[in-house]
Amino acid sequence: MNQQFKQVKDQVGHSAEAAAEAARHIAAAALSAGEKLRDVAHDAAHKVQSAAHQVQAAAHKVHETAGRVVHGVEAKVEHVGQSARHAFEAGRGRATALEHRFEGEIRANPLKSLAIAVAVGAFVGLTLRRR
């Protein structure tokens, strides 16, 4: 019985050693997998952070470009507005000068002006009557 006991004890010892060796291999594999997973996660985090910086830089460039475009458009609108004001003022000045010229002609030649006004009125009246 001692012999059988010794055999069982030896078998249990070998099995325990084999189990311990298998556990060491599993632990080493788990450690290696954990290190690889950590490295992959670190690389992924670095890539995400790099992409975020690139997006932020692109957004900053878009913001700057939009600001320059808006400023350019505002300047053009201001320029067009000033040109329109100058043209309006020049036109008003010409119209006022023409009005003063006609007034001067009418004051200088009142009978002639009256005759022209009567003739134009008669022509307009005849033209409207025919319709």
C-alpha positions as CSV (number, residue, x, y, z in Angstrom):
1,M,0.0,0.0,0.0
2,N,2.9,2.3,0.6
3,Q,4.0,1.7,-2.9
4,Q,0.6,2.6,-4.3
5,F,0.5,5.6,-2.0
6,K,3.9,6.7,-3.3
7,Q,2.7,6.2,-6.9
8,V,-0.4,8.3,-6.3
9,K,1.6,10.9,-4.5
10,D,4.1,11.0,-7.4
11,Q,1.3,11.3,-9.9
12,V,-0.3,14.0,-7.9
13,G,3.0,15.8,-7.6
14,H,3.6,15.5,-11.4
15,S,0.0,16.7,-12.1
16,A,0.5,19.6,-9.7
17,E,3.8,20.5,-11.3
18,A,2.2,20.3,-14.8
19,A,-0.7,22.4,-13.5
20,A,1.7,24.9,-12.0
21,E,3.7,25.0,-15.3
22,A,0.4,25.5,-17.3
23,A,-0.6,28.2,-14.9
24,R,2.7,30.0,-15.4
25,H,2.3,29.7,-19.2
26,I,-1.3,31.1,-18.9
27,A,-0.1,33.9,-16.6
28,A,2.7,34.8,-19.0
29,A,0.3,34.7,-22.0
30,A,-2.2,36.9,-20.1
31,L,0.6,39.3,-19.1
32,S,1.7,39.5,-22.7
33,A,-1.8,40.0,-24.0
34,G,-2.4,42.6,-21.3
35,E,0.8,44.5,-22.4
36,K,-0.2,44.2,-26.1
37,L,-3.7,45.5,-25.2
38,R,-2.3,48.4,-23.2
39,D,0.0,49.3,-26.1
40,V,-2.8,49.1,-28.6
41,A,-5.0,51.2,-26.3
42,H,-2.2,53.7,-25.9
43,D,-1.6,53.9,-29.7
44,A,-5.3,54.4,-30.2
45,A,-5.5,57.1,-27.6
46,H,-2.5,58.8,-29.2
47,K,-4.1,58.6,-32.7
48,V,-7.4,60.0,-31.4
49,Q,-5.6,62.8,-29.6
50,S,-3.6,63.6,-32.8
51,A,-6.8,63.6,-34.8
52,A,-8.5,65.9,-32.3
53,H,-5.6,68.3,-32.6
54,Q,-5.8,68.2,-36.4
55,V,-9.5,68.9,-36.3
56,Q,-9.0,71.8,-33.9
57,A,-6.3,73.3,-36.1
58,A,-8.6,72.9,-39.2
59,A,-11.4,74.5,-37.3
60,H,-9.1,77.4,-36.3
61,K,-8.1,77.9,-40.0
62,V,-11.7,77.8,-41.1
63,H,-12.6,80.4,-38.4
64,E,-9.7,82.7,-39.5
65,T,-10.6,82.3,-43.2
66,A,-14.2,83.0,-42.5
67,G,-13.2,86.1,-40.5
68,R,-11.1,87.4,-43.4
69,V,-13.9,86.7,-45.9
70,V,-16.5,88.5,-43.7
71,H,-14.1,91.4,-43.3
72,G,-13.5,91.5,-47.1
73,V,-17.3,91.4,-47.8
74,E,-17.9,94.2,-45.2
75,A,-15.2,96.3,-46.9
76,K,-16.8,95.8,-50.3
77,V,-20.3,96.6,-49.1
78,E,-19.0,99.8,-47.5
79,H,-17.2,100.7,-50.7
80,V,-20.3,100.1,-52.8
81,G,-22.4,102.1,-50.3
82,Q,-20.0,105.0,-50.5
83,S,-20.0,104.8,-54.3
84,A,-23.8,104.8,-54.3
85,R,-23.9,107.8,-51.9
86,H,-21.5,109.7,-54.1
87,A,-23.4,108.9,-57.3
88,F,-26.7,109.9,-55.6
89,E,-25.2,113.2,-54.4
90,A,-23.7,113.9,-57.8
91,G,-27.1,113.1,-59.5
92,R,-28.9,115.3,-57.1
93,G,-26.4,118.1,-57.7
94,R,-26.9,117.8,-61.5
95,A,-30.7,117.7,-61.1
96,T,-30.6,120.8,-58.9
97,A,-28.4,122.6,-61.4
98,L,-30.7,121.6,-64.2
99,E,-33.7,122.9,-62.2
100,H,-32.0,126.2,-61.6
101,R,-31.1,126.5,-65.2
102,F,-34.7,125.9,-66.3
103,E,-35.9,128.4,-63.7
104,G,-33.4,130.9,-65.0
105,E,-34.6,130.3,-68.6
106,I,-38.2,130.7,-67.6
107,R,-37.5,133.9,-65.6
108,A,-35.5,135.3,-68.6
109,N,-38.1,134.4,-71.2
110,P,-41.5,134.2,-69.5
111,L,-43.7,134.7,-72.7
112,K,-41.7,132.1,-74.6
113,S,-41.9,129.7,-71.7
114,L,-45.7,130.2,-71.4
115,A,-46.1,129.6,-75.2
116,I,-44.1,126.3,-74.9
117,A,-46.1,125.2,-71.9
118,V,-49.4,125.9,-73.7
119,A,-48.2,124.0,-76.8
120,V,-47.0,121.0,-74.8
121,G,-50.3,121.0,-72.8
122,A,-52.4,121.1,-76.0
123,F,-50.3,118.3,-77.6
124,V,-50.7,116.1,-74.5
125,G,-54.4,116.9,-74.3
126,L,-55.0,115.9,-77.9
127,T,-53.0,112.8,-77.6
128,L,-54.9,111.7,-74.5
129,R,-58.3,112.6,-76.1
130,R,-57.6,110.2,-79.1
131,R,-57.3,107.3,-76.8
